[in-house]
Amino acid sequence: MGLRATVARSRDEEDLIIPNAMLVQNSVTNYTLRDPT
């Protein structure tokens, strides 16, 4: 998490740049891929 934006990695190994204002103003759902074993 940087000063102005957060970088998240997608399942396709692409970096997603999300402005921190969006994280503060909206609700965030964490979808975590879990190991089924």
Biopython code that builds the backbone (N, CA, C, O; Angstrom):
import numpy as np
from Bio.PDB.StructureBuilder import StructureBuilder

atoms = [
    (1, "MET", "N", (0.849, -1.165, 0.000)),
    (1, "MET", "CA", (0.000, 0.000, 0.000)),
    (1, "MET", "C", (0.897, 1.231, 0.000)),
    (1, "MET", "O", (1.719, 1.429, 0.895)),
    (2, "GLY", "N", (0.718, 2.033, -1.008)),
    (2, "GLY", "CA", (1.500, 3.249, -1.115)),
    (2, "GLY", "C", (0.723, 4.450, -0.602)),
    (2, "GLY", "O", (-0.370, 4.309, -0.053)),
    (3, "LEU", "N", (1.287, 5.610, -0.782)),
    (3, "LEU", "CA", (0.664, 6.840, -0.308)),
    (3, "LEU", "C", (-0.617, 7.155, -1.078)),
    (3, "LEU", "O", (-1.598, 7.609, -0.489)),
    (4, "ARG", "N", (-0.615, 6.917, -2.387)),
    (4, "ARG", "CA", (-1.756, 7.289, -3.218)),
    (4, "ARG", "C", (-2.539, 6.105, -3.759)),
    (4, "ARG", "O", (-3.716, 6.250, -4.091)),
    (5, "ALA", "N", (-1.908, 4.921, -3.858)),
    (5, "ALA", "CA", (-2.582, 3.776, -4.468)),
    (5, "ALA", "C", (-2.076, 2.469, -3.864)),
    (5, "ALA", "O", (-1.001, 2.409, -3.268)),
    (6, "THR", "N", (-2.885, 1.428, -4.037)),
    (6, "THR", "CA", (-2.542, 0.087, -3.590)),
    (6, "THR", "C", (-2.404, -0.794, -4.820)),
    (6, "THR", "O", (-3.201, -0.691, -5.753)),
    (7, "VAL", "N", (-1.400, -1.659, -4.827)),
    (7, "VAL", "CA", (-1.196, -2.584, -5.939)),
    (7, "VAL", "C", (-1.577, -3.979, -5.465)),
    (7, "VAL", "O", (-1.057, -4.468, -4.462)),
    (8, "ALA", "N", (-2.493, -4.617, -6.196)),
    (8, "ALA", "CA", (-2.920, -5.983, -5.892)),
    (8, "ALA", "C", (-2.636, -6.849, -7.111)),
    (8, "ALA", "O", (-2.641, -6.357, -8.239)),
    (9, "ARG", "N", (-2.393, -8.121, -6.892)),
    (9, "ARG", "CA", (-2.099, -9.035, -7.990)),
    (9, "ARG", "C", (-3.328, -9.891, -8.273)),
    (9, "ARG", "O", (-3.924, -10.453, -7.355)),
    (10, "SER", "N", (-3.706, -9.987, -9.552)),
    (10, "SER", "CA", (-4.857, -10.795, -9.954)),
    (10, "SER", "C", (-4.449, -12.255, -10.091)),
    (10, "SER", "O", (-3.266, -12.587, -10.013)),
    (11, "ARG", "N", (-5.425, -13.118, -10.294)),
    (11, "ARG", "CA", (-5.140, -14.542, -10.505)),
    (11, "ARG", "C", (-4.323, -14.773, -11.767)),
    (11, "ARG", "O", (-3.611, -15.770, -11.884)),
    (12, "ASP", "N", (-4.433, -13.843, -12.713)),
    (12, "ASP", "CA", (-3.694, -13.944, -13.977)),
    (12, "ASP", "C", (-2.303, -13.332, -13.875)),
    (12, "ASP", "O", (-1.636, -13.119, -14.888)),
    (13, "GLU", "N", (-1.866, -13.049, -12.642)),
    (13, "GLU", "CA", (-0.542, -12.465, -12.387)),
    (13, "GLU", "C", (-0.402, -11.053, -12.966)),
    (13, "GLU", "O", (0.701, -10.637, -13.323)),
    (14, "GLU", "N", (-1.512, -10.318, -13.059)),
    (14, "GLU", "CA", (-1.471, -8.931, -13.505)),
    (14, "GLU", "C", (-1.582, -8.019, -12.292)),
    (14, "GLU", "O", (-2.320, -8.318, -11.353)),
    (15, "ASP", "N", (-0.855, -6.915, -12.308)),
    (15, "ASP", "CA", (-0.923, -5.953, -11.218)),
    (15, "ASP", "C", (-2.114, -5.025, -11.429)),
    (15, "ASP", "O", (-2.308, -4.483, -12.517)),
    (16, "LEU", "N", (-2.908, -4.848, -10.378)),
    (16, "LEU", "CA", (-4.055, -3.946, -10.404)),
    (16, "LEU", "C", (-3.722, -2.754, -9.517)),
    (16, "LEU", "O", (-3.398, -2.925, -8.342)),
    (17, "ILE", "N", (-3.799, -1.562, -10.068)),
    (17, "ILE", "CA", (-3.511, -0.350, -9.304)),
    (17, "ILE", "C", (-4.846, 0.256, -8.885)),
    (17, "ILE", "O", (-5.647, 0.661, -9.727)),
    (18, "ILE", "N", (-5.075, 0.314, -7.565)),
    (18, "ILE", "CA", (-6.344, 0.783, -7.017)),
    (18, "ILE", "C", (-6.077, 2.048, -6.204)),
    (18, "ILE", "O", (-5.316, 2.011, -5.238)),
    (19, "PRO", "N", (-6.695, 3.165, -6.587)),
    (19, "PRO", "CA", (-6.513, 4.392, -5.802)),
    (19, "PRO", "C", (-7.017, 4.186, -4.369)),
    (19, "PRO", "O", (-8.079, 3.598, -4.166)),
    (20, "ASN", "N", (-6.268, 4.662, -3.387)),
    (20, "ASN", "CA", (-6.655, 4.493, -1.989)),
    (20, "ASN", "C", (-7.996, 5.152, -1.677)),
    (20, "ASN", "O", (-8.702, 4.705, -0.773)),
    (21, "ALA", "N", (-8.358, 6.197, -2.401)),
    (21, "ALA", "CA", (-9.654, 6.844, -2.183)),
    (21, "ALA", "C", (-10.791, 5.861, -2.444)),
    (21, "ALA", "O", (-11.811, 5.906, -1.756)),
    (22, "MET", "N", (-10.635, 4.978, -3.421)),
    (22, "MET", "CA", (-11.672, 3.977, -3.700)),
    (22, "MET", "C", (-11.795, 2.990, -2.546)),
    (22, "MET", "O", (-12.900, 2.552, -2.227)),
    (23, "LEU", "N", (-10.680, 2.636, -1.917)),
    (23, "LEU", "CA", (-10.715, 1.695, -0.798)),
    (23, "LEU", "C", (-11.371, 2.322, 0.426)),
    (23, "LEU", "O", (-12.019, 1.626, 1.208)),
    (24, "VAL", "N", (-11.207, 3.623, 0.596)),
    (24, "VAL", "CA", (-11.783, 4.309, 1.753)),
    (24, "VAL", "C", (-13.274, 4.566, 1.552)),
    (24, "VAL", "O", (-14.051, 4.467, 2.502)),
    (25, "GLN", "N", (-13.681, 4.896, 0.324)),
    (25, "GLN", "CA", (-15.058, 5.301, 0.057)),
    (25, "GLN", "C", (-16.003, 4.132, -0.199)),
    (25, "GLN", "O", (-17.216, 4.299, -0.079)),
    (26, "ASN", "N", (-15.488, 2.954, -0.547)),
    (26, "ASN", "CA", (-16.327, 1.814, -0.906)),
    (26, "ASN", "C", (-16.035, 0.629, -0.005)),
    (26, "ASN", "O", (-14.977, 0.550, 0.619)),
    (27, "SER", "N", (-16.991, -0.295, 0.054)),
    (27, "SER", "CA", (-16.735, -1.524, 0.809)),
    (27, "SER", "C", (-15.861, -2.451, -0.034)),
    (27, "SER", "O", (-15.943, -2.451, -1.263)),
    (28, "VAL", "N", (-15.031, -3.232, 0.635)),
    (28, "VAL", "CA", (-14.091, -4.127, -0.037)),
    (28, "VAL", "C", (-14.401, -5.555, 0.384)),
    (28, "VAL", "O", (-14.525, -5.842, 1.575)),
    (29, "THR", "N", (-14.527, -6.454, -0.591)),
    (29, "THR", "CA", (-14.733, -7.871, -0.312)),
    (29, "THR", "C", (-13.454, -8.613, -0.640)),
    (29, "THR", "O", (-12.921, -8.485, -1.742)),
    (30, "ASN", "N", (-12.959, -9.389, 0.310)),
    (30, "ASN", "CA", (-11.733, -10.150, 0.126)),
    (30, "ASN", "C", (-12.104, -11.563, -0.307)),
    (30, "ASN", "O", (-12.605, -12.350, 0.496)),
    (31, "TYR", "N", (-11.863, -11.883, -1.565)),
    (31, "TYR", "CA", (-12.073, -13.228, -2.081)),
    (31, "TYR", "C", (-10.716, -13.914, -2.114)),
    (31, "TYR", "O", (-9.904, -13.648, -3.001)),
    (32, "THR", "N", (-10.469, -14.785, -1.165)),
    (32, "THR", "CA", (-9.188, -15.465, -1.066)),
    (32, "THR", "C", (-9.339, -16.882, -1.577)),
    (32, "THR", "O", (-10.234, -17.612, -1.151)),
    (33, "LEU", "N", (-8.462, -17.271, -2.490)),
    (33, "LEU", "CA", (-8.464, -18.632, -3.009)),
    (33, "LEU", "C", (-7.786, -19.521, -1.983)),
    (33, "LEU", "O", (-6.604, -19.349, -1.687)),
    (34, "ARG", "N", (-8.530, -20.465, -1.444)),
    (34, "ARG", "CA", (-7.986, -21.344, -0.414)),
    (34, "ARG", "C", (-7.627, -22.695, -1.009)),
    (34, "ARG", "O", (-8.225, -23.135, -1.992)),
    (35, "ASP", "N", (-6.656, -23.338, -0.409)),
    (35, "ASP", "CA", (-6.238, -24.677, -0.819)),
    (35, "ASP", "C", (-7.289, -25.676, -0.336)),
    (35, "ASP", "O", (-7.533, -25.763, 0.868)),
    (36, "PRO", "N", (-7.925, -26.439, -1.248)),
    (36, "PRO", "CA", (-9.006, -27.347, -0.851)),
    (36, "PRO", "C", (-8.541, -28.572, -0.066)),
    (36, "PRO", "O", (-9.378, -29.323, 0.434)),
    (37, "THR", "N", (-7.238, -28.796, 0.057)),
    (37, "THR", "CA", (-6.768, -29.982, 0.785)),
    (37, "THR", "C", (-6.592, -29.714, 2.246)),
    (37, "THR", "O", (-6.203, -30.609, 2.995)),
]
sb = StructureBuilder()
sb.init_structure("model")
sb.init_model(0)
sb.init_chain("A")
sb.init_seg("    ")
for serial, (resi, resn, name, xyz) in enumerate(atoms, 1):
    if name == "N":
        sb.init_residue(resn, " ", resi, " ")
    sb.init_atom(name, np.array(xyz, "f"), 0.0, 1.0, " ", f" {name:<3s}", serial, name[0])
structure = sb.get_structure()
